[in-house]
């Protein structure tokens, strides 16, 4: 399968402003690219790339005052297979987990395990370990939250979402991640492209989306509380503990978002 990817994002900056942009396809998928994945800026300016502590490719730039346009168009090959459903994958005891997974058991900016631990154990403490427990959490979160773009806000945490019962894809991911970590299952927050490929067109179309990876049976598996079913055509951009680790753009100064368009569609 071939997928066309791209974005066209515009800002107004009242002052010269440093920025960090996290819009590149993840290193684990770069070998699948059919064209360069290059950030283009209008006006043109120097762009410096580096990899952060989670292995995500980031771009630094110093934007002048005025209008700024960030855009890219590329294509990538994908297996066309659905997410793997590891029905027999066992849960690994905390004392046996690899060192590098422990950070994904801990609370984070948007995933307050301290506030949600008692709730998680009351809801899921009697579910079987491993995949059945993961699925129970995904199904609960999927049914607990009503999707509504108009209810998105940058400060909303997992505990807020649990109480308000409304949100967007990142909110589903944050609440599920917090519950999974409370139940001792390492969980990574992911962001990337996911268009409506292999499914009917959604009234709330996917563009950049958020999902999770859980560590079971010695490897990471993709899961998605918003859709709660395997999907086709996810293209990873970045991983971290929660959305604070993987912002699409980090702007160190005042800014106004003026335009936001994303392309993620199968090329037939």
C-alpha positions as CSV (number, residue, x, y, z in Angstrom):
1,X,0.0,0.0,0.0
2,X,1.2,3.5,-0.8
3,X,0.1,6.4,1.4
4,X,0.3,10.1,0.5
5,X,1.3,12.2,3.6
6,X,1.6,15.9,4.2
7,X,0.7,19.0,6.1
8,X,0.2,22.7,5.6
9,X,0.3,24.7,8.9
10,X,0.3,28.4,9.2
11,X,1.0,30.7,12.2
12,X,1.1,34.4,12.8
13,X,4.1,35.4,15.0
14,X,4.1,39.0,16.5
15,X,7.8,38.7,17.3
16,X,10.8,36.7,16.1
17,X,10.2,33.3,17.8
18,X,12.3,30.1,18.3
19,X,10.4,26.9,17.5
20,X,10.9,23.1,17.8
21,X,8.9,21.2,15.3
22,X,8.1,17.4,15.6
23,X,6.5,16.6,12.2
24,X,9.0,14.1,10.7
25,X,8.1,10.5,10.1
26,X,9.7,8.4,12.9
27,X,13.1,6.9,12.4
28,X,11.6,3.4,12.5
29,X,9.6,4.2,9.4
30,X,12.1,6.3,7.4
31,X,13.1,3.2,5.4
32,X,9.6,3.0,4.0
33,X,9.6,6.6,2.6
34,X,9.3,6.8,-1.2
35,X,10.1,10.5,-1.3
36,X,12.1,12.9,1.0
37,X,10.3,13.9,4.2
38,X,11.4,17.5,4.2
39,X,10.0,20.4,6.2
40,X,9.6,23.4,4.0
41,X,9.2,26.9,5.5
42,X,7.8,30.1,4.0
43,X,9.7,32.3,4.4
44,X,12.8,30.1,3.9
45,X,15.1,29.8,7.0
46,X,17.8,27.5,8.3
47,X,16.4,24.3,10.0
48,X,18.5,22.2,12.4
49,X,17.6,18.6,13.1
50,X,18.3,16.6,16.2
51,X,16.9,13.5,18.1
52,X,15.4,13.9,21.5
53,X,15.7,11.6,24.5
54,X,12.8,9.4,23.2
55,X,14.4,9.0,19.7
56,X,12.0,11.4,18.0
57,X,13.4,13.6,15.1
58,X,12.9,17.3,15.9
59,X,13.6,20.4,13.8
60,X,14.7,23.7,15.4
61,X,14.2,27.0,13.7
62,X,14.2,30.7,14.4
63,X,11.1,32.2,12.8
64,X,10.9,35.9,11.9
65,X,7.9,38.0,12.9
66,X,4.9,37.8,10.6
67,X,3.3,34.9,8.8
68,X,5.0,31.5,8.9
69,X,4.0,28.5,6.8
70,X,5.2,24.9,7.6
71,X,4.5,22.3,4.9
72,X,5.5,19.0,3.6
73,X,4.4,16.5,1.0
74,X,5.8,12.9,0.8
75,X,4.7,9.3,0.3
76,X,5.4,6.1,2.1
77,X,4.8,2.3,1.7
78,X,2.8,0.5,4.3
79,X,2.0,-3.2,4.8
80,X,-1.7,-2.6,4.7
81,X,-2.2,-4.9,7.6
82,X,-4.3,-4.2,10.6
83,X,-2.8,-3.6,14.1
84,X,-1.8,-6.9,15.7
85,X,-4.2,-8.1,18.4
86,X,-2.0,-10.1,20.9
87,X,-4.8,-12.1,22.5
88,X,-2.3,-14.5,24.2
89,X,0.4,-12.0,25.1
90,X,1.2,-12.3,28.9
91,X,1.7,-9.4,31.3
92,X,5.2,-9.2,32.6
93,X,5.6,-8.7,36.4
94,X,7.1,-5.3,37.3
95,X,10.2,-7.0,38.8
96,X,10.9,-8.7,35.5
97,X,10.4,-5.8,33.2
98,X,13.3,-4.4,31.2
99,X,14.8,-1.2,32.7
100,X,13.9,1.0,29.7
101,X,10.2,0.2,30.2
102,X,9.9,1.4,33.8
103,X,9.5,5.1,32.8
104,X,6.3,4.1,31.0
105,X,4.8,2.9,34.3
106,X,5.2,6.3,36.0
107,X,2.8,9.2,36.2
108,X,3.4,12.1,33.8
109,X,2.1,15.6,33.1
110,X,-1.2,14.5,31.6
111,X,-1.5,11.0,33.1
112,X,-1.9,11.3,36.9
113,X,-1.6,7.8,38.1
114,X,-1.7,9.1,41.7
115,X,-5.2,10.4,41.2
116,X,-6.5,7.5,39.2
117,X,-4.9,4.5,40.9
118,X,-7.7,3.6,43.3
119,X,-10.3,4.1,40.5
120,X,-8.3,1.9,38.2
121,X,-7.9,-0.9,40.7
122,X,-11.6,-0.7,41.6
123,X,-12.6,-0.9,37.9
124,X,-10.0,-3.4,36.6
125,X,-8.5,-5.2,39.6
126,X,-10.5,-8.4,39.0
127,X,-9.8,-8.6,35.2
128,X,-7.4,-11.3,34.0
129,X,-3.7,-10.2,33.5
130,X,-2.3,-9.5,30.1
131,X,-4.3,-8.7,27.0
132,X,-7.8,-9.2,28.6
133,X,-6.9,-6.5,31.1
134,X,-5.7,-4.2,28.3
135,X,-8.8,-4.8,26.3
136,X,-11.0,-4.1,29.3
137,X,-9.4,-0.7,29.9
138,X,-9.6,0.2,26.2
139,X,-13.3,-0.7,26.0
140,X,-14.1,1.2,29.2
141,X,-12.3,4.4,28.0
142,X,-13.9,4.0,24.5
143,X,-17.4,3.9,26.1
144,X,-16.7,6.5,28.8
145,X,-15.7,9.4,26.5
146,X,-17.8,11.2,23.9
147,X,-15.7,12.5,21.0
148,X,-16.1,16.3,20.5
149,X,-13.5,18.5,18.8
150,X,-15.1,21.6,20.5
151,X,-14.2,20.2,23.9
152,X,-10.4,20.0,23.3
153,X,-8.1,22.1,25.4
154,X,-4.3,21.9,26.0
155,X,-4.6,21.7,29.8
156,X,-7.0,18.7,29.9
157,X,-5.5,15.8,31.8
158,X,-6.5,12.1,32.2
159,X,-8.3,12.9,35.5
160,X,-10.1,15.8,33.9
161,X,-11.2,13.5,31.1
162,X,-12.4,10.8,33.5
163,X,-14.6,13.4,35.2
164,X,-15.8,15.3,32.2
165,X,-16.4,12.3,29.9
166,X,-15.7,14.2,26.7
167,X,-12.6,14.9,24.6
168,X,-10.5,14.1,21.5
169,X,-8.1,11.4,20.5
170,X,-5.3,12.6,22.9
171,X,-7.8,12.5,25.8
172,X,-8.8,8.9,25.1
173,X,-5.1,8.1,24.9
174,X,-4.2,9.9,28.2
175,X,-7.0,8.3,30.2
176,X,-6.2,4.8,28.8
177,X,-2.5,5.3,29.4
178,X,-3.0,6.4,33.0
179,X,-5.3,3.4,33.8
180,X,-2.8,0.9,32.1
181,X,0.1,2.3,34.0
182,X,-1.9,2.1,37.3
183,X,-2.4,-1.6,36.5
184,X,1.4,-2.1,36.0
185,X,1.4,-2.3,32.2
186,X,4.1,-0.1,30.5
187,X,2.4,2.3,28.1
188,X,3.8,4.8,25.6
189,X,1.9,7.7,24.1
190,X,2.2,7.9,20.3
191,X,1.4,10.5,17.7
192,X,1.3,10.2,13.9
193,X,-0.7,10.2,10.7
194,X,-3.9,8.1,10.5
195,X,-6.3,8.7,7.7
196,X,-9.6,7.0,7.1
197,X,-8.0,4.0,5.3
198,X,-9.9,0.8,5.3
199,X,-12.9,2.3,7.1
200,X,-15.8,4.6,6.1
201,X,-15.2,8.3,6.1
202,X,-15.6,9.6,9.6
203,X,-17.6,12.8,10.3
204,X,-14.6,13.6,12.6
205,X,-11.8,12.7,10.1
206,X,-8.5,11.6,11.3
207,X,-5.4,13.6,10.5
208,X,-2.7,13.7,13.1
209,X,-3.9,11.2,15.7
210,X,-2.9,9.9,19.1
211,X,-2.7,6.2,20.1
212,X,-0.8,4.0,22.5
213,X,1.7,1.2,22.6
214,X,1.6,-1.3,25.5
215,X,4.4,-3.7,26.6
216,X,3.2,-7.3,26.8
217,X,5.1,-10.6,26.3
218,X,8.4,-8.9,25.6
219,X,7.4,-6.5,22.9
220,X,5.3,-3.3,22.2
221,X,1.8,-3.5,20.6
222,X,-0.3,-0.7,19.2
223,X,-3.6,-0.1,20.8
224,X,-6.2,2.6,20.3
225,X,-8.9,3.6,22.9
226,X,-10.7,6.1,20.6
227,X,-11.5,3.5,17.9
228,X,-11.1,0.4,20.0
229,X,-10.5,-1.8,17.0
230,X,-7.5,-2.6,14.7
231,X,-6.8,0.0,12.0
232,X,-4.7,0.2,8.8
233,X,-2.2,2.8,7.8
234,X,-0.8,4.3,11.0
235,X,2.4,6.2,10.3
236,X,4.3,7.0,13.5
237,X,5.8,10.4,14.1
238,X,6.8,10.4,17.7
239,X,6.6,8.5,21.1
240,X,6.8,9.7,24.6
241,X,5.1,9.6,28.1
242,X,2.2,11.8,27.0
243,X,1.4,14.7,24.7
244,X,3.8,17.0,26.6
245,X,6.7,15.0,25.2
246,X,5.5,15.0,21.6
247,X,4.0,18.4,20.6
248,X,3.8,18.8,16.8
249,X,5.1,22.4,17.3
250,X,6.6,23.9,20.4
251,X,6.6,27.7,20.0
252,X,8.7,29.7,22.5
253,X,6.7,32.9,22.2
254,X,3.3,34.4,21.3
255,X,1.7,32.8,18.3
256,X,-1.7,32.5,16.6
257,X,-2.6,29.4,14.6
258,X,-4.0,30.5,11.2
259,X,-4.3,27.3,9.2
260,X,-4.0,23.6,9.7
261,X,-4.4,21.0,7.0
262,X,-3.2,17.4,7.0
263,X,-3.2,14.7,4.3
264,X,-3.1,11.0,5.0
265,X,-4.7,9.0,2.2
266,X,-4.1,5.8,0.3
267,X,-2.8,6.3,-3.3
268,X,-4.9,3.9,-5.5
